[in-house]
């Protein structure tokens, strides 16, 4: 009977079963490897094998918490905070504008649609150009904006251009990848019709493709501004200026009242930007809202240029090029910061931090998502709990990871663990939001079918909800792991461990060759995690 069934369905069905079996076997191996990686990371960060709490820090944390009741609201400091907030917003906005321009140009050149229209005689060169473009855009994407900020500070000095370029270059590479995917997924019929009518590739793109993706481009640009705002705070902590610089200064002086003032401003800015970008990324966002947002962004961009007093001529000055040449000469060839064992140990600590961060963030995010997605028939109490969960998620992702790391260093001994927990809290806000949206948009037909058959809440959840959302939850977790391995550098520079701490110590010692080695190690580790994540997603798909 089995052979007859396979014969009826044909040879393609006969080979499908082994392929599914192979994928299932690969998924089990990946699950086993993931469990080993988690246990190794928990052991490496000290959880369960060594004291991790610092009892002496509890009075300081209590003093910090009490300061929330009376933040510094003196007129002089409020004016200083307002100026720092304006600088941070200006950095974020101009960096986003630069990233959008780079992303639009790079996205077109990275898209398969652009090179597909090349003449047949140039098809081979077009393929090579596509590969070179993707490689060239991929390298800046693998280096965190904090690293770009450190390098640009050494070349340009403390100048507003540092903040703009440090955000615009890596974010531009990320945006280019997203825009390329949007272009390739757009219906090519209008574009192809213009090509058939004799239009050039650029004309066909501007009139056939760009009008169809304009809404997606604008919505993603505003979302990238939301991300740039938090990254601008990180850049401030390494000396670029703005709210991050003020926050680092207040923490160094243990001025908790000023810290709370700055943190509250960060939360308000984060909430406003989050709501703004979410309204534009919501399906069905009207064109009028997009146009008003674009006009407001244009006016704010002009105001930001005037406020920061950007001097683009500084990029072309002989002094800037002399510093860049000296930096390259001092960084090459790269040298070990200390020993191979130390470098490998800090690389391992960075990997462990990222794994624990995703474990913590994923666990909190799942719980918050199920509490924050009440469903259409929820009562008032359930709706209030859901609203509270959403507010908590908004707040914890509005605060940058270095801020969480500074707070955790009060009560957690220095090392990889405070950095991992800080990244975990931040990722809990991001993953909780993604998980909540997944639950809200999931296919509810299996759930309704089980309920009609008389299944209880536990059975409905186990067989109707979990199988539906597990794949998407896993994909989001692996994607955030790829991002988190690069974000470990931002908690390392404030003393939380890993390659970020190595980078900061080498910068303090002006050892540029050692800095380059640390950056290369972080880049290789990021590429490794990206490959592992892609392979795991393919096995579990």
C-alpha positions as CSV (number, residue, x, y, z in Angstrom):
1,X,0.0,0.0,0.0
2,X,2.9,2.4,0.8
3,X,4.6,1.7,-2.5
4,X,1.3,2.2,-4.4
5,X,0.7,5.5,-2.7
6,X,4.2,6.7,-3.6
7,X,3.8,5.5,-7.2
8,X,0.5,7.4,-7.5
9,X,2.1,10.6,-6.2
10,X,5.2,10.2,-8.4
11,X,8.9,10.3,-7.8
12,X,9.0,13.8,-6.4
13,X,6.9,12.7,-3.5
14,X,9.1,9.7,-3.0
15,X,12.1,11.8,-2.4
16,X,10.3,14.4,-0.3
17,X,10.1,12.1,2.7
18,X,13.8,11.7,3.1
19,X,14.3,15.4,2.7
20,X,11.8,16.2,5.4
21,X,13.5,13.5,7.5
22,X,16.9,15.1,6.9
23,X,15.6,18.5,7.9
24,X,14.0,17.0,11.1
25,X,17.3,15.3,12.0
26,X,19.2,18.5,11.3
27,X,16.7,20.4,13.5
28,X,17.3,18.0,16.4
29,X,21.0,18.4,16.1
30,X,20.7,22.2,16.1
31,X,18.4,22.0,19.2
32,X,21.1,19.9,20.9
33,X,23.8,22.3,19.9
34,X,21.7,25.2,21.1
35,X,21.2,23.6,24.5
36,X,25.0,23.0,24.9
37,X,25.7,26.6,23.9
38,X,23.2,27.9,26.5
39,X,24.6,25.8,29.3
40,X,28.2,26.8,28.3
41,X,27.1,30.5,28.3
42,X,25.4,30.3,31.6
43,X,28.5,28.7,33.1
44,X,30.8,31.2,31.5
45,X,28.9,34.2,32.8
46,X,29.1,32.9,36.3
47,X,25.5,32.0,36.8
48,X,25.2,29.1,39.3
49,X,28.9,28.6,40.0
50,X,30.2,31.9,41.6
51,X,28.9,34.9,43.5
52,X,27.5,37.4,41.0
53,X,25.8,39.9,43.3
54,X,27.6,42.8,45.0
55,X,26.0,43.3,48.4
56,X,28.0,46.5,48.9
57,X,26.2,48.1,46.0
58,X,22.7,47.8,47.3
59,X,22.9,51.1,49.3
60,X,23.9,52.9,46.1
61,X,21.1,51.3,44.2
62,X,18.7,52.3,47.0
63,X,20.0,55.9,46.9
64,X,19.6,55.8,43.1
65,X,16.0,54.6,43.4
66,X,15.1,57.2,46.0
67,X,16.5,60.0,43.7
68,X,13.7,59.2,41.3
69,X,11.3,61.0,43.6
70,X,13.3,64.3,43.3
71,X,15.1,64.6,40.0
72,X,17.2,67.7,39.3
73,X,14.8,70.2,37.9
74,X,16.9,73.3,38.5
75,X,16.6,75.8,35.6
76,X,20.3,75.7,34.8
77,X,20.4,71.9,34.4
78,X,17.1,71.8,32.6
79,X,18.5,74.2,30.0
80,X,21.6,72.0,29.8
81,X,19.5,68.9,29.4
82,X,17.3,70.6,26.7
83,X,20.5,71.4,24.7
84,X,21.8,67.9,25.1
85,X,18.4,66.5,24.0
86,X,18.4,68.8,20.9
87,X,22.0,67.6,20.0
88,X,20.9,63.9,20.4
89,X,17.8,64.4,18.2
90,X,19.9,66.3,15.6
91,X,22.5,63.6,15.5
92,X,19.7,61.0,15.1
93,X,17.8,62.8,12.4
94,X,20.8,63.8,10.2
95,X,22.3,60.3,10.6
96,X,18.9,58.8,9.5
97,X,18.8,61.2,6.5
98,X,22.3,60.1,5.4
99,X,21.4,56.5,6.0
100,X,18.3,56.8,3.9
101,X,20.2,58.3,1.0
102,X,22.9,55.7,1.2
103,X,20.3,53.0,1.7
104,X,18.3,54.0,-1.4
105,X,21.4,54.1,-3.7
106,X,22.9,51.0,-2.2
107,X,19.5,49.2,-2.2
108,X,19.1,49.8,-5.9
109,X,22.6,48.5,-6.6
110,X,22.1,45.5,-4.3
111,X,18.8,44.5,-5.8
112,X,18.6,41.7,-8.2
113,X,16.0,43.6,-10.2
114,X,18.6,46.3,-11.1
115,X,21.2,43.9,-12.4
116,X,18.6,41.7,-14.1
117,X,17.8,44.4,-16.6
118,X,21.5,44.7,-17.7
119,X,22.1,43.8,-21.4
120,X,22.9,40.2,-22.1
121,X,26.4,41.2,-23.3
122,X,27.1,42.6,-19.8
123,X,25.4,39.9,-17.8
124,X,28.6,38.5,-16.4
125,X,29.9,41.9,-15.4
126,X,26.5,42.6,-13.9
127,X,26.7,39.5,-11.7
128,X,30.2,40.5,-10.6
129,X,28.9,44.1,-9.8
130,X,26.0,42.7,-7.8
131,X,28.3,40.5,-5.7
132,X,30.9,43.3,-5.1
133,X,28.1,45.7,-4.1
134,X,26.7,43.3,-1.6
135,X,30.1,42.6,-0.1
136,X,31.0,46.3,0.0
137,X,27.8,47.2,1.7
138,X,28.0,44.2,4.1
139,X,31.3,45.2,5.7
140,X,30.1,48.5,7.2
141,X,27.0,46.7,8.5
142,X,29.0,44.3,10.5
143,X,30.8,47.0,12.5
144,X,28.7,48.7,15.3
145,X,28.1,52.4,15.2
146,X,30.0,52.8,18.5
147,X,33.2,51.5,16.7
148,X,32.6,53.9,13.9
149,X,32.3,56.7,16.5
150,X,35.6,55.8,18.2
151,X,37.4,55.7,14.8
152,X,35.9,59.0,13.6
153,X,36.7,60.7,16.9
154,X,40.4,59.9,16.3
155,X,40.2,61.3,12.8
156,X,37.9,64.3,13.0
157,X,38.0,65.1,16.7
158,X,35.0,66.0,18.8
159,X,32.9,67.5,16.1
160,X,29.1,67.1,15.3
161,X,30.1,65.3,12.0
162,X,31.3,62.4,14.1
163,X,27.8,61.6,15.4
164,X,26.2,62.0,12.0
165,X,28.7,59.9,10.1
166,X,28.9,57.2,12.9
167,X,25.1,56.7,12.5
168,X,24.8,57.3,8.8
169,X,27.4,54.8,7.6
170,X,26.4,51.6,9.3
171,X,22.7,52.4,9.3
172,X,23.0,53.2,5.6
173,X,24.4,49.7,5.0
174,X,21.5,48.1,7.0
175,X,19.0,50.3,5.2
176,X,20.4,49.3,1.8
177,X,19.8,45.6,2.6
178,X,16.2,46.2,3.6
179,X,15.5,48.5,0.6
180,X,17.0,45.9,-1.7
181,X,14.6,43.3,-0.4
182,X,11.7,45.7,-0.7
183,X,12.6,46.4,-4.4
184,X,13.0,42.7,-5.2
185,X,9.6,41.8,-3.7
186,X,7.8,44.6,-5.6
187,X,5.7,43.7,-8.6
188,X,8.0,44.3,-11.6
189,X,5.2,44.7,-14.2
190,X,5.2,48.6,-14.4
191,X,9.0,48.6,-14.4
192,X,9.2,45.9,-17.1
193,X,6.6,47.8,-19.2
194,X,8.8,50.9,-19.2
195,X,11.9,48.9,-20.1
196,X,9.9,47.3,-23.0
197,X,8.9,50.8,-24.2
198,X,12.5,51.8,-24.5
199,X,13.1,53.6,-21.2
200,X,16.5,53.3,-19.4
201,X,17.0,51.4,-16.2
202,X,17.1,54.5,-14.1
203,X,14.0,56.0,-15.7
204,X,12.2,52.7,-15.2
205,X,13.1,52.6,-11.6
206,X,12.1,56.2,-10.9
207,X,8.8,55.9,-12.6
208,X,7.9,52.3,-12.3
209,X,9.3,51.1,-9.0
210,X,9.9,54.0,-6.7
211,X,6.3,55.2,-6.6
212,X,5.2,51.8,-5.5
213,X,7.7,51.5,-2.6
214,X,7.7,55.1,-1.4
215,X,5.4,54.4,1.5
216,X,7.6,51.4,2.7
217,X,10.8,53.5,2.3
218,X,9.4,56.4,4.4
219,X,8.0,54.1,7.1
220,X,11.3,52.3,7.4
221,X,13.2,55.6,7.5
222,X,11.1,56.7,10.5
223,X,11.7,53.4,12.2
224,X,15.4,53.8,11.6
225,X,15.2,57.2,13.2
226,X,13.7,55.5,16.3
227,X,16.8,53.2,16.4
228,X,19.2,56.1,15.7
229,X,17.9,58.0,18.8
230,X,19.0,55.2,21.1
231,X,22.3,54.8,19.2
232,X,23.0,58.5,19.6
233,X,22.9,58.1,23.3
234,X,25.5,55.3,23.0
235,X,27.8,57.6,20.9
236,X,27.4,60.3,23.6
237,X,28.9,58.0,26.2
238,X,32.1,57.6,24.2
239,X,32.5,61.4,23.9
240,X,30.5,62.5,20.9
241,X,28.1,64.6,23.0
242,X,24.4,64.9,23.8
243,X,22.4,63.1,26.4
244,X,24.7,60.1,26.5
245,X,27.7,62.4,27.4
246,X,25.7,64.1,30.2
247,X,24.5,60.7,31.5
248,X,28.0,59.3,31.6
249,X,29.2,62.5,33.4
250,X,26.4,62.3,36.0
251,X,27.1,58.6,36.7
252,X,30.8,59.3,37.1
253,X,30.0,61.9,39.7
254,X,27.2,59.7,41.3
255,X,24.8,62.5,40.8
256,X,21.6,60.4,40.8
257,X,19.2,63.3,40.7
258,X,20.7,64.4,37.3
259,X,20.8,60.8,36.1
260,X,17.0,60.5,36.7
261,X,16.3,63.8,34.8
262,X,18.3,62.5,31.8
263,X,16.7,59.1,31.9
264,X,13.2,60.5,32.0
265,X,14.0,62.7,29.0
266,X,15.3,59.6,27.2
267,X,12.2,57.6,28.0
268,X,9.9,60.4,26.8
269,X,11.9,60.8,23.5
270,X,11.9,57.1,23.0
271,X,8.2,56.8,23.6
272,X,7.4,59.6,21.2
273,X,9.6,58.2,18.4
274,X,8.3,54.7,19.0
275,X,4.7,55.8,18.6
276,X,5.5,57.9,15.6
277,X,7.3,55.2,13.7
278,X,4.8,52.6,14.7
279,X,1.9,54.7,13.3
280,X,3.7,54.9,10.0
281,X,4.7,51.2,9.8
282,X,1.1,50.1,10.6
283,X,-0.5,48.5,7.6
284,X,-2.9,50.9,5.9
285,X,-1.1,54.1,7.1
286,X,-2.7,56.9,5.1
287,X,-0.8,58.9,2.5
288,X,-1.6,62.2,4.3
289,X,0.1,61.1,7.5
290,X,3.2,60.0,5.5
291,X,3.3,63.4,3.7
292,X,2.9,65.4,6.9
293,X,5.6,63.3,8.6
294,X,7.9,63.8,5.6
295,X,7.4,67.6,5.7
296,X,8.0,67.7,9.5
297,X,11.2,65.6,9.0
298,X,12.4,68.0,6.3
299,X,11.9,71.0,8.5
300,X,13.6,69.3,11.4
301,X,16.5,68.3,9.2
302,X,17.2,71.9,8.2
303,X,16.9,73.0,11.8
304,X,19.3,70.3,12.9
305,X,21.9,71.4,10.3
306,X,21.7,75.0,11.6
307,X,21.7,73.9,15.3
308,X,24.8,71.7,15.0
309,X,26.6,74.2,12.6
310,X,27.9,71.4,10.5
311,X,31.1,72.2,8.6
312,X,31.4,69.7,5.8
313,X,34.6,71.3,4.7
314,X,36.3,69.7,7.7
315,X,36.0,66.3,5.9
316,X,38.2,67.6,3.1
317,X,40.7,69.5,5.2
318,X,44.4,68.4,5.1
319,X,44.4,67.9,8.9
320,X,41.6,65.3,8.7
321,X,43.4,63.4,5.9
322,X,46.7,63.6,7.8
323,X,45.0,62.1,10.9
324,X,43.4,59.4,8.9
325,X,46.7,58.4,7.3
326,X,48.4,58.4,10.7
327,X,45.6,56.2,12.2
328,X,45.9,53.7,9.3
329,X,49.7,53.6,9.6
330,X,49.5,53.0,13.4
331,X,46.8,50.4,13.1
332,X,48.6,48.3,10.4
333,X,49.6,45.6,10.8
334,X,47.1,44.7,13.6
335,X,48.6,43.4,16.8
336,X,47.4,41.4,19.7
337,X,46.0,43.5,22.6
338,X,47.8,41.1,25.0
339,X,47.9,37.3,24.2
340,X,46.0,34.9,22.0
341,X,44.5,33.3,25.1
342,X,43.1,36.7,26.4
343,X,41.7,37.5,23.0
344,X,40.0,34.2,22.6
345,X,38.7,34.4,26.2
346,X,37.2,37.8,25.6
347,X,35.7,36.6,22.3
348,X,34.1,33.7,24.2
349,X,32.8,36.1,26.8
350,X,31.2,38.2,24.1
351,X,29.5,35.1,22.6
352,X,28.3,34.0,26.0
353,X,26.9,37.5,26.7
354,X,24.9,37.5,23.5
355,X,23.5,34.0,24.2
356,X,22.5,34.9,27.8
357,X,21.0,38.2,26.6
358,X,18.8,36.5,24.0
359,X,17.8,33.8,26.6
360,X,16.8,36.5,29.1
361,X,15.2,38.8,26.5
362,X,13.3,35.9,24.9
363,X,11.9,34.6,28.2
364,X,10.7,38.0,29.3
365,X,9.5,38.9,25.9
366,X,7.4,35.7,25.6
367,X,5.8,36.2,29.0
368,X,5.1,39.9,28.2
369,X,3.7,39.1,24.8
370,X,1.1,36.6,26.0
371,X,0.1,39.1,28.7
372,X,0.2,42.0,26.3
373,X,-2.0,40.4,23.6
374,X,-5.3,39.9,25.3
375,X,-7.4,39.0,22.3
376,X,-10.7,40.3,21.0
377,X,-12.9,39.1,23.9
378,X,-10.7,40.1,26.9
379,X,-12.3,41.8,29.9
380,X,-11.3,45.1,31.5
381,X,-8.9,43.6,33.9
382,X,-7.2,41.6,31.2
383,X,-7.1,44.7,29.0
384,X,-5.5,46.7,31.8
385,X,-2.8,44.1,32.3
386,X,-2.1,44.1,28.5
387,X,-1.8,47.9,28.4
388,X,0.6,47.8,31.4
389,X,2.7,45.2,29.7
390,X,3.0,47.3,26.6
391,X,4.0,50.4,28.6
392,X,6.7,48.4,30.4
393,X,8.0,47.0,27.0
394,X,8.1,50.6,25.6
395,X,10.0,51.9,28.6
396,X,12.7,49.1,28.7
397,X,13.5,49.4,25.0
398,X,13.5,53.2,25.2
399,X,16.5,53.0,27.5
400,X,19.8,52.1,25.8
401,X,21.8,49.0,26.8
402,X,24.7,51.0,28.3
403,X,22.3,52.8,30.6
404,X,21.0,49.4,31.9
405,X,24.6,48.2,32.2
406,X,25.5,51.2,34.3
407,X,22.5,50.6,36.6
408,X,23.2,46.8,36.9
409,X,26.9,47.5,37.8
410,X,25.6,48.8,41.1
411,X,24.6,45.3,42.3
412,X,26.2,42.9,39.9
413,X,30.0,42.2,40.0
414,X,31.9,43.5,36.9
415,X,32.2,41.0,34.1
416,X,30.1,39.5,31.3
417,X,27.0,39.1,33.4
418,X,25.9,42.7,33.8
419,X,26.4,43.3,30.1
420,X,24.4,40.2,29.3
421,X,21.5,41.2,31.6
422,X,21.5,44.8,30.2
423,X,21.3,43.5,26.7
424,X,18.7,41.0,27.8
425,X,16.4,43.7,29.3
426,X,16.7,45.8,26.1
427,X,16.0,42.9,23.9
428,X,13.0,41.9,26.0
429,X,11.4,45.2,25.0
430,X,12.2,44.6,21.3
431,X,11.3,40.9,21.2
432,X,8.2,41.4,23.4
433,X,6.9,43.9,20.8
434,X,7.6,41.5,17.9
435,X,6.1,38.6,19.7
436,X,3.0,40.6,20.6
437,X,2.5,41.6,17.0
438,X,2.9,37.9,16.0
439,X,0.2,36.8,18.4
440,X,-2.2,39.6,17.2
441,X,-1.8,38.6,13.6
442,X,-1.7,34.8,13.9
443,X,-4.1,32.5,12.1
444,X,-6.8,31.8,14.7
445,X,-8.6,29.1,12.8
446,X,-6.8,26.2,14.6
447,X,-7.6,27.7,17.9
448,X,-11.3,28.1,17.1
449,X,-11.4,24.5,15.8
450,X,-10.0,23.1,19.0
451,X,-12.4,25.2,21.1
452,X,-15.4,23.9,19.0
453,X,-14.2,20.4,19.6
454,X,-14.3,21.0,23.4
455,X,-10.6,21.4,24.1
456,X,-9.6,23.2,27.3
457,X,-7.4,26.3,27.6
458,X,-4.2,24.2,28.2
459,X,-4.9,22.0,25.2
460,X,-5.8,24.9,23.0
461,X,-2.7,26.7,24.0
462,X,-0.4,23.7,23.5
463,X,-1.8,22.4,20.2
464,X,-3.3,25.6,18.7
465,X,-1.3,28.6,19.7
466,X,2.2,27.3,20.3
467,X,2.7,25.4,17.0
468,X,1.4,28.4,15.1
469,X,3.8,31.0,16.6
470,X,6.8,28.9,17.6
471,X,8.5,29.2,14.2
472,X,8.1,33.0,14.0
473,X,9.2,33.4,17.6
474,X,12.4,31.3,16.9
475,X,13.1,33.3,13.8
476,X,12.8,36.6,15.6
477,X,15.0,35.3,18.4
478,X,17.8,34.2,16.0
479,X,17.6,37.5,14.2
480,X,18.0,39.5,17.4
481,X,20.9,37.2,18.3
482,X,22.7,38.4,15.1
483,X,22.1,42.0,16.2
484,X,23.0,41.4,19.8
485,X,26.5,40.0,19.1
486,X,27.3,43.4,17.6
487,X,25.7,45.3,20.4
488,X,27.9,43.6,23.0
489,X,30.5,46.3,22.2
490,X,28.3,49.0,23.6
491,X,28.1,47.5,27.1
492,X,31.7,46.5,27.0
493,X,32.9,50.1,26.6
494,X,31.2,50.9,30.0
495,X,33.1,48.1,31.7
496,X,30.7,45.2,31.4
497,X,33.2,42.8,29.7
498,X,33.9,41.1,26.4
499,X,35.6,42.5,23.3
500,X,34.0,45.9,24.0
501,X,36.0,46.3,27.1
502,X,39.2,45.3,25.2
503,X,38.4,47.9,22.6
504,X,37.9,50.6,25.2
505,X,41.1,49.7,27.1
506,X,43.1,49.8,23.9
507,X,41.6,53.1,23.0
508,X,42.6,54.5,26.4
509,X,46.1,53.3,25.8
510,X,46.2,54.7,22.2
511,X,47.0,51.2,20.9
512,X,45.4,51.5,17.5
513,X,46.9,48.2,16.3
514,X,45.3,46.4,19.2
515,X,42.0,48.2,18.5
516,X,42.0,47.0,15.0
517,X,42.5,43.4,16.2
518,X,39.6,43.7,18.6
519,X,37.3,45.1,15.8
520,X,38.4,42.3,13.5
521,X,37.6,39.7,16.1
522,X,34.2,41.2,16.7
523,X,33.5,41.3,12.9
524,X,34.5,37.6,12.5
525,X,32.4,36.6,15.5
526,X,29.4,38.5,14.0
527,X,29.9,36.7,10.6
528,X,30.1,33.4,12.4
529,X,26.9,34.0,14.3
530,X,25.1,35.2,11.1
531,X,26.1,31.9,9.4
532,X,25.0,29.8,12.3
533,X,21.7,31.7,12.6
534,X,20.9,31.3,8.8
535,X,21.7,27.6,8.9
536,X,19.6,27.0,12.0
537,X,16.6,28.9,10.5
538,X,16.9,26.8,7.3
539,X,16.9,23.6,9.3
540,X,13.9,24.6,11.4
541,X,11.9,26.1,8.5
